[in-house]
Amino acid sequence: MKDIAKLLSGFKNFQRTYFCGDNELFRDLNQAQNPKALVIACSDSRVDPALLTGCEPGDMFVVRNVANLVPPYENAPGRHGVSAALEYAVKVLEVEHVIVLGHSCCGGINALMSPRREALGEFIAPWVKIAEPALTEVSAKLQGKDEHLRQRACEQAAVLVSLENLLTFPWLWERVMQQRIHLHGWYFDMHKGELLSYLPEIGTFETLVARCATPPK
C-alpha cells in the first residue's frame, strides 16, 4: 500500500495547489478546455509530457500509447482510440500544434526490434508493427552496427512514421496545408537530458534544448 499512499499524498499536494486556495484555474477549466497543442507521447512512466514541459492542467491535450505511434487513417469499423483523440483535438479543440514525442530507451521500439516480437503478447506485436517501416529503414542502413545506435535510430525513425501517418488524415492534412496546424517531431534523450527536434529541411534531429551545463566545481 506504500505506492498507493504516495499517489494519494501526491493528489493532496495537487489539491492544495489548485483547489484549497483562491485559484481561478479550475473555475475556468470547469467551463471548457482550450489547449493549443496535442502531444502524442509514449506510455512509458519516465516520459510524462506535462512533467517534461512544465505544463499546467489545460495546457495540452495528450494521447499516450506504446511507442508514441499514430496508425494511418482508415474508416473501417473498429476501436480507433488514437484516431478519435486526434479527431477531437483537431476538429473540436482546434489545436494549433501536433507534437509526436519519442524518447530513448523505449520499450515499445525494443519490442519492435526483438526477433521474438510475436511472442511478446497478443496486442503488443501488432501494435508496434505500425512502425515497421522505421525498422526496415534502420535494418538496411545500419546493418551490423552497435545495438544502441540502431535502437536510437529506430526510435527517431518511428517518430517520422507517426508524422507521415498523421498526414493520411484528410482533415488534418488540409489544415497543415493551410498552415492552421503545425507538426513537430521531438525526441527526449534520457541519457543526456536533451530535447531534440526533427528538421525536415536537413532531414535530421537537432538539439532543441541542450543538456544542462556542468556545474562548476
Phi and psi in degrees as GROMACS dihedral restraints (atoms count N, CA, C in turn):
[ dihedral_restraints ]
;  ai    aj    ak    al  type     phi  dphi    fc
    3     4     5     6     1   -61.8    20    10
    4     5     6     7     1   -38.9    20    10
    6     7     8     9     1   -65.5    20    10
    7     8     9    10     1   -40.0    20    10
    9    10    11    12     1   -66.9    20    10
   10    11    12    13     1   -39.7    20    10
   12    13    14    15     1   -61.0    20    10
   13    14    15    16     1   -36.6    20    10
   15    16    17    18     1   -64.5    20    10
   16    17    18    19     1   -39.8    20    10
   18    19    20    21     1   -65.3    20    10
   19    20    21    22     1   -41.7    20    10
   21    22    23    24     1   -67.0    20    10
   22    23    24    25     1   -37.5    20    10
   24    25    26    27     1   -64.0    20    10
   25    26    27    28     1   -39.7    20    10
   27    28    29    30     1   -63.2    20    10
   28    29    30    31     1   -39.5    20    10
   30    31    32    33     1   -65.3    20    10
   31    32    33    34     1   -37.1    20    10
   33    34    35    36     1   -62.4    20    10
   34    35    36    37     1   -39.1    20    10
   36    37    38    39     1   -63.5    20    10
   37    38    39    40     1   -43.1    20    10
   39    40    41    42     1   -59.9    20    10
   40    41    42    43     1   -43.5    20    10
   42    43    44    45     1   -61.6    20    10
   43    44    45    46     1   -44.4    20    10
   45    46    47    48     1   -62.8    20    10
   46    47    48    49     1   -37.0    20    10
   48    49    50    51     1   -70.8    20    10
   49    50    51    52     1   -42.6    20    10
   51    52    53    54     1  -110.0    20    10
   52    53    54    55     1   -12.9    20    10
   54    55    56    57     1  -128.0    20    10
   55    56    57    58     1   -24.3    20    10
   57    58    59    60     1   -83.5    20    10
   58    59    60    61     1   -23.2    20    10
   60    61    62    63     1  -102.1    20    10
   61    62    63    64     1  -166.1    20    10
   63    64    65    66     1   -91.7    20    10
   64    65    66    67     1    67.8    20    10
   66    67    68    69     1  -105.0    20    10
   67    68    69    70     1   124.5    20    10
   69    70    71    72     1   -86.2    20    10
   70    71    72    73     1    -8.0    20    10
   72    73    74    75     1   -55.8    20    10
   73    74    75    76     1   -52.9    20    10
   75    76    77    78     1   -77.3    20    10
   76    77    78    79     1   -18.6    20    10
   78    79    80    81     1   -64.8    20    10
   79    80    81    82     1   -37.5    20    10
   81    82    83    84     1   -74.6    20    10
   82    83    84    85     1   -42.7    20    10
   84    85    86    87     1   -66.8    20    10
   85    86    87    88     1   -24.8    20    10
   87    88    89    90     1   -62.9    20    10
   88    89    90    91     1   -24.7    20    10
   90    91    92    93     1   -84.2    20    10
   91    92    93    94     1   -41.2    20    10
   93    94    95    96     1  -172.5    20    10
   94    95    96    97     1   161.4    20    10
   96    97    98    99     1  -112.1    20    10
   97    98    99   100     1   149.7    20    10
   99   100   101   102     1  -144.0    20    10
  100   101   102   103     1    55.8    20    10
  102   103   104   105     1   -69.5    20    10
  103   104   105   106     1   148.7    20    10
  105   106   107   108     1   -97.6    20    10
  106   107   108   109     1   -11.8    20    10
  108   109   110   111     1  -132.0    20    10
  109   110   111   112     1   141.1    20    10
  111   112   113   114     1  -104.5    20    10
  112   113   114   115     1   128.3    20    10
  114   115   116   117     1  -114.9    20    10
  115   116   117   118     1   125.7    20    10
  117   118   119   120     1  -104.9    20    10
  118   119   120   121     1   107.0    20    10
  120   121   122   123     1  -124.2    20    10
  121   122   123   124     1   172.2    20    10
  123   124   125   126     1   -83.7    20    10
  124   125   126   127     1   153.2    20    10
  126   127   128   129     1   -73.4    20    10
  127   128   129   130     1    -9.5    20    10
  129   130   131   132     1   -48.5    20    10
  130   131   132   133     1   131.6    20    10
  132   133   134   135     1   -65.7    20    10
  133   134   135   136     1   -14.1    20    10
  135   136   137   138     1   -92.8    20    10
  136   137   138   139     1    -5.1    20    10
  138   139   140   141     1  -130.2    20    10
  139   140   141   142     1    52.2    20    10
  141   142   143   144     1   -66.1    20    10
  142   143   144   145     1   115.9    20    10
  144   145   146   147     1   -63.9    20    10
  145   146   147   148     1   -34.2    20    10
  147   148   149   150     1   -67.3    20    10
  148   149   150   151     1   -39.3    20    10
  150   151   152   153     1   -67.5    20    10
  151   152   153   154     1   -42.6    20    10
  153   154   155   156     1   -63.4    20    10
  154   155   156   157     1   -34.0    20    10
  156   157   158   159     1  -103.6    20    10
  157   158   159   160     1     1.7    20    10
  159   160   161   162     1    66.5    20    10
  160   161   162   163     1    32.5    20    10
  162   163   164   165     1   -83.1    20    10
  163   164   165   166     1   153.3    20    10
  165   166   167   168     1   -99.8    20    10
  166   167   168   169     1   166.2    20    10
  168   169   170   171     1   -53.0    20    10
  169   170   171   172     1   135.5    20    10
  171   172   173   174     1    92.9    20    10
  172   173   174   175     1    -9.1    20    10
  174   175   176   177     1   -79.1    20    10
  175   176   177   178     1   -34.1    20    10
  177   178   179   180     1  -141.7    20    10
  178   179   180   181     1   147.8    20    10
  180   181   182   183     1   -97.0    20    10
  181   182   183   184     1   129.8    20    10
  183   184   185   186     1  -124.9    20    10
  184   185   186   187     1   134.7    20    10
  186   187   188   189     1  -119.0    20    10
  187   188   189   190     1   126.0    20    10
  189   190   191   192     1  -123.6    20    10
  190   191   192   193     1   135.6    20    10
  192   193   194   195     1  -153.9    20    10
  193   194   195   196     1   174.0    20    10
  195   196   197   198     1   -62.5    20    10
  196   197   198   199     1   119.2    20    10
  198   199   200   201     1    70.4    20    10
  199   200   201   202     1    21.8    20    10
  201   202   203   204     1    45.5    20    10
  202   203   204   205     1    53.6    20    10
  204   205   206   207     1  -100.5    20    10
  205   206   207   208     1   147.5    20    10
  207   208   209   210     1  -117.9    20    10
  208   209   210   211     1   119.7    20    10
  210   211   212   213     1   -73.2    20    10
  211   212   213   214     1   156.3    20    10
  213   214   215   216     1   -68.1    20    10
  214   215   216   217     1   158.6    20    10
  216   217   218   219     1   -61.3    20    10
  217   218   219   220     1   135.0    20    10
  219   220   221   222     1  -155.8    20    10
  220   221   222   223     1   146.0    20    10
  222   223   224   225     1  -112.4    20    10
  223   224   225   226     1    20.4    20    10
  225   226   227   228     1   -70.7    20    10
  226   227   228   229     1   153.0    20    10
  228   229   230   231     1   -57.1    20    10
  229   230   231   232     1   142.5    20    10
  231   232   233   234     1   163.4    20    10
  232   233   234   235     1   179.0    20    10
  234   235   236   237     1  -101.8    20    10
  235   236   237   238     1    91.0    20    10
  237   238   239   240     1   -96.3    20    10
  238   239   240   241     1    76.5    20    10
  240   241   242   243     1   -63.2    20    10
  241   242   243   244     1   -48.1    20    10
  243   244   245   246     1   -65.7    20    10
  244   245   246   247     1   -42.4    20    10
  246   247   248   249     1   -64.0    20    10
  247   248   249   250     1   -38.3    20    10
  249   250   251   252     1   -64.6    20    10
  250   251   252   253     1   -43.9    20    10
  252   253   254   255     1   -65.1    20    10
  253   254   255   256     1   -39.5    20    10
  255   256   257   258     1   -63.2    20    10
  256   257   258   259     1   -44.4    20    10
  258   259   260   261     1   -61.9    20    10
  259   260   261   262     1   -41.9    20    10
  261   262   263   264     1   -65.3    20    10
  262   263   264   265     1   -44.1    20    10
  264   265   266   267     1   -63.8    20    10
  265   266   267   268     1   -39.7    20    10
  267   268   269   270     1   -80.8    20    10
  268   269   270   271     1   -49.0    20    10
  270   271   272   273     1   -84.8    20    10
  271   272   273   274     1   -35.6    20    10
  273   274   275   276     1   -95.7    20    10
  274   275   276   277     1   -52.5    20    10
  276   277   278   279     1   -80.3    20    10
  277   278   279   280     1   -20.9    20    10
  279   280   281   282     1    54.9    20    10
  280   281   282   283     1    52.6    20    10
  282   283   284   285     1   -63.3    20    10
  283   284   285   286     1   156.0    20    10
  285   286   287   288     1  -103.2    20    10
  286   287   288   289     1   -16.6    20    10
  288   289   290   291     1  -135.3    20    10
  289   290   291   292     1   139.5    20    10
  291   292   293   294     1  -122.2    20    10
  292   293   294   295     1   119.8    20    10
  294   295   296   297     1  -115.2    20    10
  295   296   297   298     1   123.7    20    10
  297   298   299   300     1   -95.9    20    10
  298   299   300   301     1   117.7    20    10
  300   301   302   303     1  -109.4    20    10
  301   302   303   304     1   102.2    20    10
  303   304   305   306     1   -92.6    20    10
  304   305   306   307     1   177.5    20    10
  306   307   308   309     1  -159.9    20    10
  307   308   309   310     1   161.6    20    10
  309   310   311   312     1   -75.3    20    10
  310   311   312   313     1   164.3    20    10
  312   313   314   315     1    58.5    20    10
  313   314   315   316     1    35.4    20    10
  315   316   317   318     1   -80.1    20    10
  316   317   318   319     1   120.0    20    10
  318   319   320   321     1   -65.9    20    10
  319   320   321   322     1   -32.5    20    10
  321   322   323   324     1   -66.4    20    10
  322   323   324   325     1   -42.5    20    10
  324   325   326   327     1   -70.1    20    10
  325   326   327   328     1   -35.5    20    10
  327   328   329   330     1   -59.5    20    10
  328   329   330   331     1   -39.4    20    10
  330   331   332   333     1   -65.6    20    10
  331   332   333   334     1   -41.4    20    10
  333   334   335   336     1   -58.2    20    10
  334   335   336   337     1   -39.0    20    10
  336   337   338   339     1   -84.0    20    10
  337   338   339   340     1   -10.1    20    10
  339   340   341   342     1   -70.6    20    10
  340   341   342   343     1   134.0    20    10
  342   343   344   345     1   -66.5    20    10
  343   344   345   346     1   -15.7    20    10
  345   346   347   348     1  -105.3    20    10
  346   347   348   349     1    28.9    20    10
  348   349   350   351     1   -53.9    20    10
  349   350   351   352     1   -43.6    20    10
  351   352   353   354     1   -65.0    20    10
  352   353   354   355     1   -19.3    20    10
  354   355   356   357     1   -90.5    20    10
  355   356   357   358     1     1.3    20    10
  357   358   359   360     1   -81.3    20    10
  358   359   360   361     1   -13.7    20    10
  360   361   362   363     1   148.9    20    10
  361   362   363   364     1   160.8    20    10
  363   364   365   366     1   -74.7    20    10
  364   365   366   367     1   -20.0    20    10
  366   367   368   369     1  -107.6    20    10
  367   368   369   370     1   -33.1    20    10
  369   370   371   372     1   -64.0    20    10
  370   371   372   373     1   -50.3    20    10
  372   373   374   375     1   -59.4    20    10
  373   374   375   376     1   -50.4    20    10
  375   376   377   378     1   -67.0    20    10
  376   377   378   379     1   -28.6    20    10
  378   379   380   381     1   -69.4    20    10
  379   380   381   382     1   -52.1    20    10
  381   382   383   384     1   -68.2    20    10
  382   383   384   385     1   -15.8    20    10
  384   385   386   387     1   -62.9    20    10
  385   386   387   388     1   -17.4    20    10
  387   388   389   390     1   -53.1    20    10
  388   389   390   391     1   -34.8    20    10
  390   391   392   393     1   -91.7    20    10
  391   392   393   394     1    16.2    20    10
  393   394   395   396     1   -54.0    20    10
  394   395   396   397     1   -39.0    20    10
  396   397   398   399     1   -58.8    20    10
  397   398   399   400     1   -32.9    20    10
  399   400   401   402     1   -65.4    20    10
  400   401   402   403     1   -44.8    20    10
  402   403   404   405     1   -64.0    20    10
  403   404   405   406     1   -41.8    20    10
  405   406   407   408     1   -60.5    20    10
  406   407   408   409     1   -43.9    20    10
  408   409   410   411     1   -64.2    20    10
  409   410   411   412     1   -46.3    20    10
  411   412   413   414     1   -66.8    20    10
  412   413   414   415     1   -39.8    20    10
  414   415   416   417     1   -62.1    20    10
  415   416   417   418     1   -35.9    20    10
  417   418   419   420     1   -74.6    20    10
  418   419   420   421     1   -40.1    20    10
  420   421   422   423     1   -85.3    20    10
  421   422   423   424     1   -31.1    20    10
  423   424   425   426     1  -121.4    20    10
  424   425   426   427     1    30.9    20    10
  426   427   428   429     1   -59.0    20    10
  427   428   429   430     1   129.3    20    10
  429   430   431   432     1    82.0    20    10
  430   431   432   433     1    -1.3    20    10
  432   433   434   435     1   -81.7    20    10
  433   434   435   436     1   171.1    20    10
  435   436   437   438     1   -54.3    20    10
  436   437   438   439     1   138.4    20    10
  438   439   440   441     1   -62.7    20    10
  439   440   441   442     1   -38.6    20    10
  441   442   443   444     1   -62.3    20    10
  442   443   444   445     1   -42.5    20    10
  444   445   446   447     1   -63.8    20    10
  445   446   447   448     1   -41.5    20    10
  447   448   449   450     1   -66.4    20    10
  448   449   450   451     1   -41.2    20    10
  450   451   452   453     1   -66.2    20    10
  451   452   453   454     1   -43.0    20    10
  453   454   455   456     1   -59.8    20    10
  454   455   456   457     1   -44.4    20    10
  456   457   458   459     1   -63.1    20    10
  457   458   459   460     1   -38.4    20    10
  459   460   461   462     1   -70.6    20    10
  460   461   462   463     1   -37.8    20    10
  462   463   464   465     1   -60.3    20    10
  463   464   465   466     1   -43.5    20    10
  465   466   467   468     1   -72.2    20    10
  466   467   468   469     1   -39.2    20    10
  468   469   470   471     1   -64.8    20    10
  469   470   471   472     1   -32.6    20    10
  471   472   473   474     1   -66.6    20    10
  472   473   474   475     1   -33.2    20    10
  474   475   476   477     1   -60.7    20    10
  475   476   477   478     1   -41.0    20    10
  477   478   479   480     1   -69.0    20    10
  478   479   480   481     1   -34.6    20    10
  480   481   482   483     1   -60.9    20    10
  481   482   483   484     1   -43.8    20    10
  483   484   485   486     1   -64.8    20    10
  484   485   486   487     1   -39.5    20    10
  486   487   488   489     1   -62.4    20    10
  487   488   489   490     1   -42.0    20    10
  489   490   491   492     1   -64.6    20    10
  490   491   492   493     1   -40.5    20    10
  492   493   494   495     1   -66.9    20    10
  493   494   495   496     1   -31.3    20    10
  495   496   497   498     1   -58.0    20    10
  496   497   498   499     1   -36.9    20    10
  498   499   500   501     1   -76.5    20    10
  499   500   501   502     1    -4.4    20    10
  501   502   503   504     1   -82.9    20    10
  502   503   504   505     1   -10.1    20    10
  504   505   506   507     1   -83.6    20    10
  505   506   507   508     1   113.4    20    10
  507   508   509   510     1   -58.3    20    10
  508   509   510   511     1   -40.2    20    10
  510   511   512   513     1   -73.7    20    10
  511   512   513   514     1   -22.4    20    10
  513   514   515   516     1   -80.8    20    10
  514   515   516   517     1   -43.4    20    10
  516   517   518   519     1   -56.8    20    10
  517   518   519   520     1   -42.4    20    10
  519   520   521   522     1   -60.2    20    10
  520   521   522   523     1   -44.1    20    10
  522   523   524   525     1   -69.5    20    10
  523   524   525   526     1   -34.1    20    10
  525   526   527   528     1   -65.2    20    10
  526   527   528   529     1   -43.9    20    10
  528   529   530   531     1   -62.3    20    10
  529   530   531   532     1   -31.6    20    10
  531   532   533   534     1   -86.4    20    10
  532   533   534   535     1    -0.1    20    10
  534   535   536   537     1    60.3    20    10
  535   536   537   538     1    29.8    20    10
  537   538   539   540     1   -87.8    20    10
  538   539   540   541     1   -20.5    20    10
  540   541   542   543     1  -133.0    20    10
  541   542   543   544     1   141.7    20    10
  543   544   545   546     1  -119.6    20    10
  544   545   546   547     1   133.0    20    10
  546   547   548   549     1   -98.1    20    10
  547   548   549   550     1   143.1    20    10
  549   550   551   552     1  -136.0    20    10
  550   551   552   553     1   138.4    20    10
  552   553   554   555     1  -113.5    20    10
  553   554   555   556     1   111.7    20    10
  555   556   557   558     1  -112.7    20    10
  556   557   558   559     1   155.6    20    10
  558   559   560   561     1  -141.1    20    10
  559   560   561   562     1   120.4    20    10
  561   562   563   564     1   -93.7    20    10
  562   563   564   565     1   115.2    20    10
  564   565   566   567     1   -89.8    20    10
  565   566   567   568     1   103.7    20    10
  567   568   569   570     1   -72.7    20    10
  568   569   570   571     1   -22.0    20    10
  570   571   572   573     1   -69.0    20    10
  571   572   573   574     1   -40.6    20    10
  573   574   575   576     1  -102.8    20    10
  574   575   576   577     1   -15.7    20    10
  576   577   578   579     1    72.5    20    10
  577   578   579   580     1    32.7    20    10
  579   580   581   582     1  -110.2    20    10
  580   581   582   583     1   156.6    20    10
  582   583   584   585     1  -115.8    20    10
  583   584   585   586     1   125.7    20    10
  585   586   587   588     1  -111.0    20    10
  586   587   588   589     1   155.9    20    10
  588   589   590   591     1  -132.1    20    10
  589   590   591   592     1   140.4    20    10
  591   592   593   594     1   -78.2    20    10
  592   593   594   595     1   130.0    20    10
  594   595   596   597     1  -110.0    20    10
  595   596   597   598     1   103.3    20    10
  597   598   599   600     1   -62.7    20    10
  598   599   600   601     1   -26.7    20    10
  600   601   602   603     1   -67.8    20    10
  601   602   603   604     1   -25.2    20    10
  603   604   605   606     1  -117.4    20    10
  604   605   606   607     1    -6.8    20    10
  606   607   608   609     1    72.8    20    10
  607   608   609   610     1    27.2    20    10
  609   610   611   612     1  -141.0    20    10
  610   611   612   613     1   163.7    20    10
  612   613   614   615     1   -87.7    20    10
  613   614   615   616     1   128.9    20    10
  615   616   617   618     1  -124.0    20    10
  616   617   618   619     1   157.3    20    10
  618   619   620   621     1   -63.8    20    10
  619   620   621   622     1   125.9    20    10
  621   622   623   624     1   -99.3    20    10
  622   623   624   625     1   -43.1    20    10
  624   625   626   627     1  -130.1    20    10
  625   626   627   628     1   114.8    20    10
  627   628   629   630     1   -73.6    20    10
  628   629   630   631     1   163.9    20    10
  630   631   632   633     1   -63.7    20    10
  631   632   633   634     1   160.9    20    10
  633   634   635   636     1   -61.4    20    10
  634   635   636   637     1   143.1    20    10
  636   637   638   639     1   -67.3    20    10
  637   638   639   640     1   142.7    20    10
  639   640   641   642     1   -66.7    20    10
  640   641   642   643     1   124.5    20    10
  642   643   644   645     1   -66.0    20    10
  643   644   645   646     1   145.7    20    10
  645   646   647   648     1   -64.9    20    10
  646   647   648   649     1   144.9    20    10
